């Protein structure tokens, strides 16, 4: 956030994206994971928490459910997102972020979910965020992970320019608004400068977790992960095409269960029942596939979350 014009440009950009359906809903599994993490933390009975980059307030609501006696505040650069957040979670307080310095209180806990990869100047943003913490405080940060070893990292290794060094080591298939992809060590070094100490570094989306979130995307979005036109060589291109076919098959197998289970709240009743009738015959098998893959993804998180080979990281720090 280098100057007022830049900030205004960011606000307009994200308002436009939210107006066209940007980030409509986070997966229920991700919300449950955050809820469980918050409940497991050794935090006081009461306190104040800031959801920095709250979007539509989905995780602000999760924070309030996990920490019911805490005061929950949310800020976001988009006024459209903030208005939606106010409707979604009336137990929390929300405001538009015009300047970090305008936030006139300090917090026991700051939570940030997939935000810092979007900010223009990470160093300046972190320096400003650091002013928001009380002397004794905690920081829970979730963001994409650039560590080697994840399934997505291995996909990048099949591409000529799979890791875009001129774009903050961003993976080639990432959203254009991602300005960087940090490793856990890089983020730890940034936070340690202000006397915060790591409590844990957890990692998600090693393999089954990646299957889950890649296959919830639209088919043309999935193609961005496996597009063979930039492959290193012929064999790498064949591998990418093979992965795309496999993931499309998984998506098709899950589609009846996903449609019947999750579309009721967002579709007109007549449309929903039409889909229900069409997919009813395929539902039992589709549901079994979905249950199995969801189970494997959860098992992967439970067993491997301390292994730094996931493409998403959950970093928790304390000070004082």
N, C-alpha and C positions, 0 to 999 in steps of 0.2 A: 504494500500500500504506500506507494512512494509519494503521492501528492493527491490533492482533492480531485483533480480531473481523472486520475487513474482510478481512484476509489469510486467516483461516479460512474465511470465506464464499467467497472466490475458490477456495480449495483444494477445498472440497466441490463447488462448481459444476463445476469442470473434471474432478474425479474422476467425477462423474455423466456428464458428456459423453463422457469417454474410455470409460466403461463401456458406453455405447450406440453406440460405433463412430465417435466424433469423429475426423476427420482420419486415416482409415485408412492412406493411403499417398500420398506425394507423387509427381507424375509423373516418369517416368524422365528425360524431357528436362530438367526442372528440376534434378535431381540431377547430370546430366552438365554442365549449365551452371555449377553451383557448383564441381564438380570442376575443370573447365577454368579457371575464374577463379582458384581457389586455386593451381593449378599454374603459372599465369602470373605470380603475384606474386613480387616480389623479396624473399623471406623467408629467414631463416637456415636451415641444415640441420636444426637441432634447436630446440625451444622448447616452450612450454606454451600450450594454447588452451582457452578456455572456450566451450562451446556454450550460450548463455544462452537458456533456453526451449527445451530440446532435444526436447520431446515424446517420441515413441517412439524417438528416437535415430537416425533415418534419416540426418540430415545429420552427426551425430557420426561415423557410419560413413564417410560420404563424405569428411569432413575427414581421418580416419585414413588412408584410401586415398590421398588427395592429398598428405598430409604424414606419411609412414609413420614418421619418426623423432621426431615430436612426441608429447608426452603430451596426450591429449585428455580433457577433463572436460566433463560435461554436467549442468545443473541444470534442474529444472522444478518448477512449483508443484503438479503432480499426481503423487501417489504411484503411481497406476495407470500413467501414462505412463512414469515412471521404472522401474518393474518391467519393463515391456515393453522399454524401452531396454536394460536389463541383459541381457535375453535376445537382443536383436537385434545387439548389438555388445559382445562380451566383451572386446575389446581396449581399450575406453574405460572410464572411471570415471564413475559417475552418483550423484547424490544429490537428495533433495527439497529445494527451496528454501523454507526457513522464514523466513529473513531474509537479505538480501544481506550484511549485516555478519557473518554467521556463516561466510562463505567466508573461510578464513584464509590465503589465498595470493594472489599477484598473477600476472598472465598477460601473455605477449608479444602474444597475439592474442585478441580477443573476437569471436565470431561470433554474430549474432542474426538468425533468419529468421522474419519475420512474427510478431513478439512485441510490439514497442513500441506498436502500434496497440491492443493489448488492455489495457495497464496503466492503473490508475486515475489515478495522478498521474505524468505523464511527467517533469516537472521533478525531482521527488524521486527517481524511479527512475533517471534519468540521473545525478544527483548521487551516488547510491549505487553505480551501475555504475562511475563514474569512479574509485572507490577500488580497483577490481579490476585496473587496468592497471599494468604496470611503467612506469617513467619513459620508456623507449623502447618504444613499443607500436604496435599496429595494431588497427583496428576495421573489420570487414566487416558491413554492415547491409543487410538486405533487407526491404522493407515496401511496402505499397500507396502509390501516388504520386497526389497531388492536382493535378499540373500540368495545365494546359489542353492540349487538342489530341488526347488519346487517343480511341479509339473509345468507350470507356466514359464519358469526360467528355462526348463529344458526345451520348450517350444521355441523360445527366443534363440536358443543355440542352433536351431534348424534354419534360421533366417540370416541373410547377409548383414542386415542392420537390425537384429532382433532387440538389442539394447541400444537405445538412441542416446549416445554420449553427449550430443549437442543439445539434448533436451532433458538434462538432469538424470541421465541413465534410465529414462522412462522406457517401459516395455513397448514394443512396436504396436501392440494391439490395444493400447490404453485410450481412454477418453481424451479428447483434445484439451480438456481443461486441466488435465494432470500435468503439472510443470516439473515434476521430479518423482523419482522412486528411490527412497533412502533404504539403506541397510539398517538393521537394528543397531549395529555398532555406531553408525553415523548419527543416528538419533540420540543414542545414549550419550555420545560426546557433547552434543549440543546442550542437552538438559543438565549434564553434570557440571557445566560451567557455572550454574547458579545454585550449587550445593544440594541439588536433588540427587538421591541415590536410588538405583533400581531396586525394586522389591521383587518383581518378576518380569521376564520377557516371555510371552506366550506366542504361539504361532498356529495359524489355521490355513486351510486349503493346501495341504501337502499334495494329495491326489484326489481322494474321494470328495473332499470339500470343494476342490476345483471343478469336478464333474458336476456337483450340485449347482454351483452358481453360474457356470458357463451355460448349462442346459436350461436355466430359467430365462435366458435371454432370447431375443427374437432371432430367427434363422439367419438374417443378414448380419446381425450383430455377431453371431457365432462364427460366421465366415471370416470376420476380421482376425479371429484367433488362428485360423488354419489356412489362410490364403497362401497358396504355394508360389505365387508369382515372384516373391522375393526370397525364395529358398536358396540356400547356399549351393546346392547341387541337385542333380536329378533324384538321387536317393532321398534326400531331405524333403523334396517336393512330394514324393510318393508317400512318405511318412505323414506329412501334413494332410494330404488328401485322405489317407486311411483314418487318421484321427477324426477328421471332419465327418466322415461317413459313420464312424462309431458313435460320435457324440450326437449326430442327428438321429440315429437309430434310438439311442437312449432317450432323447427328447420326445420322439414320437411315441415310445412305449410309455413314458410318463404322462403324456398329454391328456388322456382321458381322466386319469385320477386328479391331475392338477386342475383341470377344467371344472370337474364336478365339485371338488373340495374347496376351491378358492374363489371361483368366479361369482358365486351367489351374491356376494356383497357389492359387486361392482357392475353387474349386468341387470338389464331389465328382466323381470320375472318371466315373461314369455320367451325371451331369448335363452334364458338359463334352462328352462324346462325342455326346450327344443334340443339344446346341447345334451342335457341329461338323458333324454330318450335315445339320441344318436349314439352316445358313448356308453350306455348302460351295459351293453353286452361285453365291452372290452374292459370295463371298470375293474373287476376282480383281479385279473392278471396285471393290469396297469398299477393297481394299488399295491400288489405284492412287490413289483419292481421298485416302486417308489419307497416303500417301507424298508426294503433291503438297502437301497442306496443311502437313504437318510440314516439308517442304523450304522452303516459303515462310516459315513461322514462324522457322526457323533462319536463313534468308537475311535476314529482317527484323532479327533480333538482330545478325547479323554486320555488316550495313551501317548500321543506324540506332541502335545502342545508345548513341551519344553524343547523340542528339537527345532533348531533354527532353519528349517527347510520348508517353511510355508510361505505362501505369497501374500499373506495378510498377517500383521503383527499387532499384538495387544501388549502395550508397555505400561507398567505401573511404577510410579516413582513416589518417594516420600521425602519430606524435609522437616527438620526440627525434631 
